[in-house]
Amino acid sequence: MRIIILTQDEPFFLAKNIDYLIKNLPEGTEIVSTILFDVSPFGKKESFYRKMKKTWTIFGSYFFLYYTIKYIKSTFNKQKRVSYVLSKHGIKEIRLKQGVNHHRSLEIIRSYRPDLLISIAGNQIFKKKLINLAPLGCLNLHTALLPKYRGLMPSFWVLKNNEPKTGVSIFFVDEGIDSGPILIQKELKIDDHMTQEELIKLSKKLGMNAILESISLIKKGKYQLIENPDSQKTYYTFPTREDVKEFKSKGKRFY
């Protein structure tokens, strides 16, 4: 099975987990290339500068400085970069000049003859031609128990809403937002005083194992899909300053 990963060169949590994923691929599968998007944790609609300003305004100076320092440190530690992990394993890194749905981008992806596409922290909306490009489909990792908590930053929202548990969902991408049929879900208990950073780390590791299990199921061709009904969905966008104040007032911490 030939797999293409679509992800971003995020310096905080992804490199270690992508490395784990590559090392534990089922026999008979290989990652033939990885589409590596520029770092953009909250989507592509705004410039990186506007996102920085928004982060400072909404989350506050301590949050901004904490992650800015972590980001700067990552530039001096190549092991924190997804690009380094790919190079270490001899996996081709692709930086697209156009959007992922552009016909030239699709030609590049198609040239690697993928059987399966897997999106991990992808930050672009996938359209029909891309979704249908690989014969076995396109999977996405979402760090929540769908259909609840579709959208952005589920780790923030589940903590803010005092959920006793969360989890991860691996689903087949369709043209909606986190709305495709679910292949696998794994639950994760939220302990008292768990920070958002701790929850993200646990969710990413759990997500890698769920992806590995999903690959094995697809390879065998025996699996039963789980419904992801719109009637039961909740959808969350980028939090406001008031959301962050409420988050903190409940004793929740980011790190």
C-alpha positions in Angstrom: 0.0 0.0 0.0 1.4 3.4 -1.1 0.5 6.2 1.3 0.9 10.0 1.0 0.8 12.0 4.2 -0.6 15.6 4.1 0.6 17.6 7.1 2.4 20.8 8.2 5.9 21.4 9.5 4.5 22.2 13.0 7.4 22.4 15.6 5.6 21.6 18.8 4.0 18.2 18.7 4.0 16.6 15.3 7.7 15.6 14.6 7.9 13.0 17.4 4.5 11.5 16.4 5.2 11.4 12.7 8.5 9.6 13.6 6.5 7.1 15.7 4.0 6.6 12.8 6.7 5.9 10.3 8.6 3.4 12.5 5.4 1.4 13.2 3.8 1.1 9.7 2.2 -2.3 9.1 4.2 -4.6 6.8 3.5 -4.0 3.2 2.8 -0.3 3.5 5.1 2.6 2.8 4.9 6.4 2.9 6.0 7.3 -0.7 5.9 11.1 -0.1 4.6 13.8 2.3 2.9 17.0 1.3 4.3 19.5 3.8 2.3 22.7 4.2 3.7 25.8 5.8 3.0 26.1 9.5 -0.5 27.5 10.0 -2.2 26.1 13.1 -5.6 27.8 12.6 -6.1 27.5 8.9 -5.1 29.5 5.8 -7.6 32.3 5.7 -5.4 34.9 7.4 -1.8 35.9 7.2 0.7 34.6 9.7 1.1 38.1 11.1 -2.6 38.5 11.6 -2.7 35.1 13.4 0.1 36.3 15.7 -1.7 39.4 16.5 -5.0 37.5 17.1 -3.2 35.0 19.4 -1.7 37.8 21.5 -5.1 39.6 21.8 -7.2 36.5 22.6 -4.9 34.3 24.6 -2.7 36.9 26.3 0.9 37.8 26.5 2.1 34.9 28.6 0.6 32.3 26.2 2.0 34.2 23.2 5.5 34.5 24.7 5.5 30.8 25.9 4.9 29.5 22.4 7.0 32.1 20.7 10.0 31.0 22.8 9.2 27.3 22.0 9.0 28.1 18.3 12.3 30.0 18.3 14.0 27.1 20.2 12.6 24.7 17.6 14.5 26.5 14.8 17.8 25.6 16.5 16.7 22.0 17.1 16.1 20.2 13.8 14.7 17.1 15.5 11.6 19.2 16.4 10.8 19.6 12.7 8.7 17.2 10.6 11.0 18.0 7.7 13.9 16.5 9.6 12.0 13.3 10.4 11.1 12.8 6.8 14.7 13.3 5.7 15.9 10.9 8.4 13.6 8.2 7.0 14.4 9.0 3.4 10.8 10.1 2.6 10.3 12.6 -0.2 9.1 16.0 1.1 6.9 18.0 -1.3 6.2 21.7 -0.9 3.4 22.7 -3.3 3.6 26.1 -5.1 -0.2 26.3 -5.5 -3.0 25.2 -3.2 -3.5 21.5 -2.7 -6.6 21.5 -4.9 -4.9 23.2 -7.8 -4.7 21.0 -10.9 -0.9 21.2 -10.9 -0.8 20.1 -7.3 -3.1 17.2 -8.1 -0.8 16.1 -10.9 2.1 16.1 -8.5 0.3 14.0 -5.9 -1.1 11.6 -8.6 2.4 11.1 -10.0 3.3 9.2 -6.8 0.4 6.7 -7.4 -0.9 6.7 -3.8 -3.4 4.1 -2.7 -4.3 6.1 0.4 -4.1 9.8 1.5 -3.8 10.6 5.2 -4.2 14.2 6.6 -2.7 15.0 9.9 -3.1 18.6 11.0 -3.8 19.6 7.4 -4.6 23.2 7.1 -6.4 23.4 3.7 -9.9 22.4 2.7 -9.9 19.3 0.5 -12.1 19.3 -2.6 -13.7 16.4 -4.4 -10.9 15.8 -7.0 -8.3 15.5 -4.2 -10.6 13.4 -2.0 -11.2 10.9 -4.8 -7.6 10.8 -6.1 -6.4 7.7 -4.2 -8.4 4.5 -4.7 -8.6 3.6 -1.0 -9.7 7.1 0.0 -8.5 10.0 2.1 -8.3 9.7 5.9 -8.2 12.5 8.5 -7.2 12.6 12.1 -9.5 14.7 14.3 -8.7 15.0 18.0 -12.2 14.7 19.3 -15.0 12.2 19.4 -17.1 13.1 16.3 -19.7 14.2 15.6 -19.2 16.4 18.7 -16.5 19.1 18.6 -16.1 19.5 14.9 -14.0 22.4 13.8 -11.0 24.1 15.4 -9.1 23.6 18.7 -11.2 20.7 20.2 -8.6 20.4 23.0 -9.5 23.9 24.2 -13.2 23.4 24.0 -13.5 20.0 25.7 -11.5 21.4 28.7 -13.5 24.6 28.8 -16.7 22.6 28.7 -15.5 20.3 31.6 -15.9 17.2 29.5 -14.9 14.0 31.5 -13.5 12.4 28.3 -12.4 13.2 24.8 -10.6 11.1 22.2 -9.7 10.9 18.5 -11.6 10.0 15.4 -10.2 8.7 12.1 -12.7 9.4 9.3 -12.9 9.3 5.6 -12.8 12.9 4.3 -15.8 14.2 2.4 -16.5 17.8 1.2 -17.9 18.8 4.5 -16.0 19.8 7.7 -15.2 16.8 9.9 -18.4 15.2 8.5 -17.2 12.0 6.8 -17.9 8.5 7.9 -15.8 7.4 10.9 -13.4 4.4 10.6 -12.1 4.3 14.2 -12.6 6.2 17.5 -10.5 6.0 20.6 -11.5 7.5 24.0 -9.2 9.4 26.3 -10.1 10.2 29.9 -9.5 13.8 30.9 -7.9 13.9 34.4 -8.4 16.7 36.8 -5.9 19.6 36.3 -4.9 18.3 32.9 -3.5 21.2 30.8 -4.3 21.8 27.2 -0.7 21.0 26.2 -0.8 17.7 28.1 -4.1 16.8 26.4 -2.7 17.6 22.9 0.3 15.4 23.5 -1.8 12.5 24.7 -4.3 13.0 21.8 -1.5 13.0 19.2 0.0 9.8 20.4 -3.4 8.1 20.6 -4.1 9.5 17.1 -1.0 7.9 15.7 -2.0 4.5 17.0 -5.5 5.0 15.6 -4.0 5.8 12.2 -1.9 2.6 12.3 -4.9 0.6 13.2 -6.9 2.2 10.4 -4.2 1.4 7.8 -4.3 -2.3 8.9 -8.1 -2.4 8.6 -8.1 -0.8 5.1 -5.3 -3.1 4.0 -7.4 -6.1 5.1 -10.4 -4.6 3.5 -12.6 -5.5 6.5 -14.1 -2.7 8.5 -17.4 -1.3 9.6 -17.9 2.5 9.4 -19.4 4.5 12.2 -22.0 7.1 11.5 -21.1 10.8 11.8 -24.6 12.4 11.8 -25.0 16.1 11.3 -28.0 15.9 13.7 -25.7 15.2 16.6 -22.9 17.6 15.7 -21.5 20.5 17.6 -19.1 22.8 15.8 -16.5 25.2 17.3 -14.5 28.0 15.7 -11.6 30.0 17.0 -12.2 31.1 20.7 -12.8 34.7 21.7 -11.1 36.6 24.5 -14.2 36.0 26.6 -13.9 32.2 26.0 -10.3 32.3 27.2 -11.3 34.2 30.3 -14.0 31.7 31.1 -11.5 28.8 30.4 -9.2 30.3 33.0 -11.9 31.1 35.5 -12.7 27.4 35.6 -9.1 26.7 36.7 -8.1 25.4 33.3 -4.5 25.9 32.1 -2.9 25.9 28.7 0.5 24.6 29.9 
